[in-house]
Amino acid sequence: MALSFSCSASISPQHQAKVNFKSNKGLEDVRNLIKTVGVPSITCSPVKSLQNGNWVKLICGASFEDVVDIRNLSLVYTLAGVDCIDCAADVSVVNAVNEGIDAAIEILPLRRPWVMISVNDDEDLHFRKAEFDPEDCPLDCSKPCERVCPADAISLEAQNSTTQLSFHTNAPGAFKGGVLTERCYGCGRCIPVCPYDKIRVTSYIREAATTSELLKRNDVDAVEIHTTGRQIAPFKELWDGLADSIKYLRLAAVSLPDIGEATVSSMKDMYSVMEPDLCCFNLWQLDGRPMSGDIGRGATRESIAFALRLAAIKDRPHGFLQLAGGTNAHTVDGLKKVGLFQTTSFHRNSRDEILTGTSSSVHAIIGGVAYGGYARKIVGRILSNLQSQHGIASMEDYPDHLLQALREALSIVGTVKSFPISNSLIAMS
């Protein structure tokens, strides 16, 4: 099933009165923090970051489509120095990402991160939405789904909202609300906790033709294909549908799980499909434990184990390696313990020679780390506070909130970028 989602909540275009960023004294603390940490001097081109092993990607979520949060997340993490922002393949979402990046660069002229859109070649848990009819929920239900949702995407309380709900009810004596579809990103944590088994999921596949048109925009730099790695036919069908737009890109990524001994052979099959049209860099996203980074220390182990095993295989196909799935504040320490963090491997890279003009290259074994649920969680607390106090708002209009969010973002980006961040520097005021 192919679906297209869009958001009804948005920030008014360019505001009625544009903030004068350069003269707004309230943003001076934000600029000073960025300069003190050294973000402008340490960040470099995204390709160089991949080669150095300190690439950082923000995953907004392949199904997360709350344009207000996405816009503000993009603002904060651009200021923190990420190399790439990965988002849903939806026009309104891409626009929100770029608006956030533009706002960040107006505050301080930093290099622009790449914008990546995510698609899938078959059913995938990143591309689904939870739904249920609140009229079916018993009134004495303790609503565990609402409490367990990491995206605050479930509401069973009467409320005035500008966002679209999966169901609308006004029946007396029944719950109102349901799932806010644009906030749900398919983690599935609500399903097993429902005491009445009322929650179901709807899966979808992004349309190749629509995605191809998005890739031709000058504000989209990369694509990521989510695949199970077990069947080459749906991957080839999707790639063939995107082939005429790949030439517009700087990076083509494939996100896949660890399927044991078949992993490398599957990667080789996919690379053979991609190679004839591949005129950009390519990357393999090692999806260890999807959408679990906000859980705790143990969540990152599978991603690190996947990377360790794959890094030891010499005949793996061409492309950078990047961790995802369960990544959080413990990931870099885990990589250091197994000797994978910014550890270089000497080898010739023919595609890099063509694209960079170099005769040989020295690359980190692991190009970098992508942060999703954890990155959204640590900044999301401040975004929620901002909206509860001021409603739908651009974060730069409230510099105190922006400063708090930036400190949180630097605390995670800095682990990969090796920013000289002291505890006092990132301590919340």
C-alpha positions as CSV (number, residue, x, y, z in Angstrom):
1,M,0.0,0.0,0.0
2,A,1.4,3.4,-0.9
3,L,0.4,6.3,1.2
4,S,1.3,9.9,1.5
5,F,1.0,11.8,4.8
6,S,1.2,15.5,5.4
7,C,0.8,17.8,8.4
8,S,-1.9,20.3,9.0
9,A,0.1,22.1,11.7
10,S,2.8,24.5,10.6
11,I,4.5,27.7,11.4
12,S,3.3,30.7,9.4
13,P,5.7,31.3,6.4
14,Q,8.6,33.5,7.4
15,H,6.5,34.9,10.3
16,Q,4.6,38.1,10.1
17,A,7.7,40.0,11.3
18,K,11.0,38.4,10.7
19,V,13.4,38.3,13.6
20,N,16.6,40.3,13.1
21,F,19.0,37.6,14.1
22,K,22.2,39.6,13.9
23,S,21.0,42.3,16.3
24,N,18.9,40.1,18.7
25,K,20.9,40.2,21.9
26,G,19.0,37.2,23.2
27,L,20.8,35.0,20.7
28,E,24.3,36.1,21.7
29,D,24.6,33.3,24.3
30,V,23.7,30.8,21.6
31,R,26.4,32.2,19.3
32,N,28.9,32.4,22.1
33,L,28.3,28.7,23.1
34,I,28.8,27.5,19.5
35,K,32.0,29.5,19.2
36,T,33.3,28.5,22.6
37,V,32.7,24.8,21.8
38,G,34.4,25.3,18.5
39,V,31.7,24.0,16.2
40,P,32.7,26.2,13.2
41,S,36.4,25.2,13.4
42,I,35.8,21.5,14.0
43,T,33.0,20.8,11.5
44,C,34.0,20.1,7.9
45,S,32.3,18.9,4.7
46,P,30.1,15.9,5.3
47,V,32.3,13.7,3.0
48,K,35.4,14.6,5.0
49,S,33.5,13.7,8.2
50,L,32.7,10.3,6.8
51,Q,36.4,9.8,5.9
52,N,37.5,11.0,9.4
53,G,35.0,8.8,11.2
54,N,33.1,11.7,12.9
55,W,30.0,11.9,10.7
56,V,26.8,12.6,12.7
57,K,23.4,12.2,11.2
58,L,20.1,13.3,12.9
59,I,17.3,11.0,12.1
60,C,14.0,12.9,12.3
61,G,12.2,9.7,11.5
62,A,11.1,8.1,8.2
63,S,7.5,8.3,9.4
64,F,7.7,11.3,11.8
65,E,5.9,14.2,10.1
66,D,5.3,16.9,12.8
67,V,6.7,19.8,10.8
68,V,6.9,22.1,13.8
69,D,9.1,19.7,15.7
70,I,11.1,18.8,12.6
71,R,11.8,22.4,11.8
72,N,13.0,23.2,15.3
73,L,15.0,19.9,15.6
74,S,16.8,20.8,12.3
75,L,17.5,24.3,13.6
76,V,19.1,23.0,16.9
77,Y,21.1,20.1,15.4
78,T,22.4,22.3,12.5
79,L,23.8,24.7,15.1
80,A,25.3,21.6,16.9
81,G,27.2,20.7,13.8
82,V,25.5,17.6,12.4
83,D,26.5,16.5,8.9
84,C,23.2,15.2,7.7
85,I,19.5,15.4,8.6
86,D,17.4,12.4,7.6
87,C,13.6,12.9,7.2
88,A,10.5,11.5,5.7
89,A,10.1,11.7,1.9
90,D,7.3,14.3,2.1
91,V,7.4,17.8,0.6
92,S,6.2,19.5,3.7
93,V,8.7,17.7,5.9
94,V,11.6,18.5,3.5
95,N,10.5,22.1,3.5
96,A,10.5,22.1,7.3
97,V,14.0,20.7,7.5
98,N,15.4,23.3,5.1
99,E,13.6,26.1,6.9
100,G,15.2,25.0,10.2
101,I,18.7,24.8,8.5
102,D,18.2,28.3,7.0
103,A,17.2,29.7,10.4
104,A,20.3,28.2,12.0
105,I,22.6,29.6,9.3
106,E,21.1,33.1,9.9
107,I,22.0,32.9,13.5
108,L,25.6,31.8,12.7
109,P,27.0,31.1,9.2
110,L,27.9,27.4,9.6
111,R,28.4,24.9,6.8
112,R,25.1,23.4,5.6
113,P,24.3,19.7,6.5
114,W,23.0,17.4,3.8
115,V,19.3,16.7,3.6
116,M,18.4,13.0,3.2
117,I,15.0,11.5,2.6
118,S,14.1,7.9,3.6
119,V,12.1,5.4,1.5
120,N,11.5,1.6,1.8
121,D,11.4,-1.3,-0.7
122,D,9.0,-3.4,1.3
123,E,7.1,-3.5,4.6
124,D,9.4,-2.0,7.2
125,L,8.7,-1.0,10.8
126,H,10.0,2.5,10.1
127,F,7.1,2.9,7.7
128,R,4.0,2.3,9.7
129,K,1.5,4.1,11.9
130,A,-0.4,2.9,14.9
131,E,-4.1,3.4,15.0
132,F,-7.1,2.6,17.2
133,D,-10.7,3.8,17.7
134,P,-11.0,5.5,21.1
135,E,-14.7,4.7,21.2
136,D,-13.7,1.0,21.6
137,C,-11.6,1.8,24.7
138,P,-13.2,1.0,28.0
139,L,-13.6,4.1,30.2
140,D,-11.8,2.5,33.0
141,C,-8.7,1.8,30.9
142,S,-5.5,3.1,32.6
143,K,-4.2,4.2,29.1
144,P,-0.7,2.6,29.2
145,C,-0.4,3.4,25.5
146,E,-0.4,7.1,26.2
147,R,2.3,6.7,28.9
148,V,4.6,4.5,26.9
149,C,4.6,6.4,23.6
150,P,8.0,8.1,23.2
151,A,6.7,10.6,20.6
152,D,3.7,11.8,22.7
153,A,1.6,10.7,19.7
154,I,-1.3,9.3,21.7
155,S,-4.0,11.4,23.3
156,L,-7.1,10.2,25.0
157,E,-8.2,13.4,26.6
158,A,-10.6,16.0,25.3
159,Q,-8.5,18.8,23.8
160,N,-8.5,21.5,21.1
161,S,-5.8,20.6,18.6
162,T,-4.7,21.8,15.2
163,T,-3.2,18.5,14.3
164,Q,-5.0,15.7,12.6
165,L,-6.1,12.7,14.7
166,S,-6.5,9.2,13.3
167,F,-10.1,9.2,14.6
168,H,-12.5,12.0,15.7
169,T,-15.2,11.3,18.2
170,N,-17.7,13.3,20.2
171,A,-19.8,10.5,21.6
172,P,-20.8,11.1,25.2
173,G,-19.2,8.8,27.7
174,A,-16.4,7.8,25.3
175,F,-12.8,8.8,25.0
176,K,-11.9,11.4,22.4
177,G,-8.6,11.6,20.5
178,G,-6.5,8.7,19.3
179,V,-3.2,8.6,17.5
180,L,-1.8,11.9,16.1
181,T,-0.7,10.4,12.8
182,E,2.0,12.9,12.0
183,R,3.8,12.3,15.4
184,C,3.6,8.5,15.3
185,Y,6.8,7.0,13.8
186,G,5.9,3.3,14.1
187,C,8.0,2.2,17.1
188,G,5.2,-0.2,18.2
189,R,5.7,0.1,21.9
190,C,2.0,0.9,22.4
191,I,0.9,-2.5,20.9
192,P,2.0,-5.0,23.6
193,V,0.9,-2.8,26.5
194,C,-2.7,-2.3,25.4
195,P,-4.7,-4.4,27.9
196,Y,-7.6,-4.9,25.4
197,D,-5.6,-5.5,22.2
198,K,-7.2,-2.6,20.4
199,I,-4.2,-1.1,18.7
200,R,-3.2,-2.1,15.1
201,V,-0.7,-0.8,12.6
202,T,-0.9,0.4,9.0
203,S,2.2,-0.1,6.9
204,Y,2.9,1.7,3.7
205,I,5.6,2.0,1.0
206,R,6.8,5.4,-0.3
207,E,6.1,5.8,-4.0
208,A,9.2,5.7,-6.2
209,A,7.9,8.2,-8.7
210,T,7.1,10.8,-6.0
211,T,10.4,10.2,-4.3
212,S,12.3,10.6,-7.6
213,E,10.8,14.1,-8.1
214,L,11.8,15.0,-4.5
215,L,15.4,13.9,-5.2
216,K,15.7,16.3,-8.1
217,R,15.1,19.3,-5.9
218,N,18.2,21.4,-5.2
219,D,17.6,21.2,-1.4
220,V,17.7,17.4,-1.2
221,D,21.2,15.8,-1.2
222,A,20.8,12.2,-0.3
223,V,18.4,9.2,-0.2
224,E,18.3,6.2,2.1
225,I,16.6,3.0,1.2
226,H,15.4,0.8,4.1
227,T,15.5,-2.9,3.2
228,T,15.3,-6.2,5.0
229,G,18.2,-7.4,2.8
230,R,16.5,-10.7,2.3
231,Q,15.0,-10.2,-1.2
232,I,16.8,-8.4,-4.0
233,A,13.7,-8.1,-6.3
234,P,11.9,-5.3,-4.4
235,F,15.2,-3.4,-3.9
236,K,15.9,-3.5,-7.6
237,E,12.4,-2.4,-8.4
238,L,12.7,0.6,-6.2
239,W,16.2,1.5,-7.3
240,D,15.2,1.3,-11.0
241,G,12.4,3.7,-10.1
242,L,14.8,6.1,-8.6
243,A,17.7,5.6,-11.1
244,D,17.1,8.7,-13.2
245,S,17.3,10.9,-10.1
246,I,20.4,9.5,-8.5
247,K,22.6,11.7,-10.6
248,Y,21.3,14.7,-8.6
249,L,22.6,13.3,-5.3
250,R,25.7,13.4,-3.2
251,L,25.0,10.2,-1.3
252,A,23.0,7.0,-1.6
253,A,22.5,5.0,1.6
254,V,21.1,1.6,2.3
255,S,19.8,0.8,5.8
256,L,19.7,-2.9,6.6
257,P,19.6,-5.2,9.6
258,D,22.1,-7.9,10.5
259,I,20.9,-11.0,8.8
260,G,23.9,-13.1,9.9
261,E,26.1,-14.8,7.3
262,A,23.9,-13.6,4.5
263,T,24.5,-10.0,5.2
264,V,27.6,-9.4,3.1
265,S,26.3,-11.4,0.1
266,S,23.1,-9.4,0.3
267,M,25.1,-6.2,0.3
268,K,27.0,-7.3,-2.7
269,D,23.8,-8.1,-4.6
270,M,22.4,-4.7,-3.8
271,Y,25.6,-2.9,-4.7
272,S,25.7,-4.7,-8.1
273,V,22.2,-3.2,-8.7
274,M,23.3,0.3,-7.6
275,E,26.7,0.5,-9.3
276,P,25.7,1.2,-12.9
277,D,23.8,4.4,-11.8
278,L,26.0,5.3,-8.8
279,C,27.7,8.6,-9.5
280,C,27.9,9.7,-5.9
281,F,29.1,8.3,-2.6
282,N,27.4,5.3,-1.0
283,L,26.9,4.3,2.6
284,W,25.6,1.3,4.5
285,Q,23.6,2.1,7.6
286,L,23.9,-0.8,10.1
287,D,20.6,-0.9,11.8
288,G,21.2,-2.8,15.0
289,R,18.2,-2.4,17.2
290,P,15.8,0.0,15.4
291,M,14.1,2.9,17.3
292,S,15.4,1.9,20.7
293,G,18.2,4.4,21.4
294,D,16.1,6.2,24.0
295,I,15.8,3.1,26.2
296,G,19.2,2.8,27.7
297,R,22.8,1.5,27.6
298,G,21.9,-2.0,26.4
299,A,20.1,-0.8,23.3
300,T,23.3,0.2,21.5
301,R,25.0,-3.2,21.9
302,E,23.5,-4.8,18.8
303,S,24.5,-1.9,16.6
304,I,28.1,-2.1,17.9
305,A,28.2,-5.9,17.5
306,F,26.9,-5.6,13.9
307,A,29.6,-3.0,13.1
308,L,32.4,-5.1,14.7
309,R,31.5,-8.2,12.8
310,L,31.1,-6.3,9.4
311,A,34.3,-4.3,9.9
312,A,36.2,-7.6,10.1
313,I,35.1,-8.8,6.7
314,K,37.6,-7.7,4.1
315,D,35.6,-8.4,1.0
316,R,32.5,-6.4,2.0
317,P,31.2,-4.2,-0.9
318,H,32.3,-0.6,-1.4
319,G,30.8,2.2,0.8
320,F,31.1,3.9,4.1
321,L,29.7,2.2,7.2
322,Q,27.6,4.1,9.7
323,L,25.8,2.9,12.9
324,A,22.1,3.4,13.7
325,G,19.4,1.5,15.6
326,G,19.8,1.8,19.4
327,T,22.5,4.5,19.2
328,N,22.6,6.9,22.2
329,A,25.0,8.5,24.6
330,H,26.7,5.2,25.2
331,T,27.5,4.3,21.6
332,V,30.8,6.1,21.2
333,D,32.2,4.6,24.4
334,G,31.1,1.2,23.2
335,L,32.9,1.8,19.9
336,K,36.1,2.9,21.7
337,K,36.0,-0.3,23.8
338,V,36.1,-2.5,20.7
339,G,38.6,-0.3,18.9
340,L,36.3,1.0,16.2
341,F,36.0,4.7,16.9
342,Q,38.0,6.7,14.4
343,T,40.3,3.8,13.6
344,T,41.7,4.2,10.2
345,S,42.0,1.5,7.5
346,F,44.5,2.1,4.6
347,H,43.0,1.2,1.3
348,R,42.5,2.6,-2.2
349,N,39.0,3.8,-2.9
350,S,38.5,4.1,-6.7
351,R,35.2,6.0,-6.4
352,D,36.7,8.5,-3.9
353,E,39.6,9.0,-6.2
354,I,37.2,9.9,-9.0
355,L,35.1,12.2,-6.9
356,T,37.8,13.9,-4.8
357,G,40.8,13.8,-7.2
358,T,43.0,12.0,-4.7
359,S,45.2,9.1,-5.6
360,S,44.7,7.2,-2.4
361,S,42.7,7.6,0.8
362,V,42.8,6.8,4.5
363,H,39.4,6.2,6.0
364,A,38.0,5.4,9.3
365,I,36.5,1.9,9.5
366,I,33.3,3.3,10.8
367,G,32.3,6.6,9.1
368,G,30.0,7.8,11.9
369,V,26.8,7.5,13.9
370,A,23.2,8.3,13.3
371,Y,21.0,9.3,16.2
372,G,17.2,9.1,16.1
373,G,15.0,8.5,19.1
374,Y,17.6,9.5,21.6
375,A,18.4,12.7,19.8
376,R,14.7,13.6,19.5
377,K,14.1,12.7,23.1
378,I,16.7,14.9,24.7
379,V,15.7,18.0,22.7
380,G,12.0,17.0,22.6
381,R,11.6,17.7,26.3
382,I,12.5,21.4,25.6
383,L,10.3,21.5,22.5
384,S,7.4,20.3,24.5
385,N,8.0,22.9,27.2
386,L,8.2,25.6,24.5
387,Q,4.9,24.6,23.0
388,S,3.2,24.3,26.4
389,Q,4.3,27.9,27.2
390,H,4.1,29.6,23.8
391,G,2.1,27.3,21.5
392,I,3.4,26.6,17.9
393,A,6.6,28.7,17.8
394,S,9.9,29.0,16.1
395,M,12.6,28.2,18.7
396,E,14.9,31.1,17.7
397,D,12.2,33.5,18.9
398,Y,12.7,32.1,22.4
399,P,16.5,32.1,22.8
400,D,16.5,30.7,26.4
401,H,14.8,27.5,25.1
402,L,17.1,27.4,22.1
403,L,20.1,27.6,24.4
404,Q,18.9,24.7,26.5
405,A,18.2,22.6,23.5
406,L,21.6,23.4,21.9
407,R,23.3,22.2,25.1
408,E,21.5,18.9,24.9
409,A,22.3,18.5,21.2
410,L,26.0,19.3,21.8
411,S,26.2,16.7,24.5
412,I,25.5,13.9,22.0
413,V,27.0,15.4,18.8
414,G,30.1,16.2,20.7
415,T,30.8,12.6,21.6
416,V,31.4,11.9,17.9
417,K,32.9,15.2,16.9
418,S,35.1,15.3,20.0
419,F,34.1,18.8,20.9
420,P,35.9,20.1,24.0
421,I,32.7,20.3,26.1
422,S,33.1,20.6,29.8
423,N,30.3,19.7,32.2
424,S,29.9,23.3,33.2
425,L,29.6,24.3,29.6
426,I,26.7,22.0,28.9
427,A,25.1,22.2,32.4
428,M,21.5,23.4,32.2
429,S,20.9,26.8,33.7
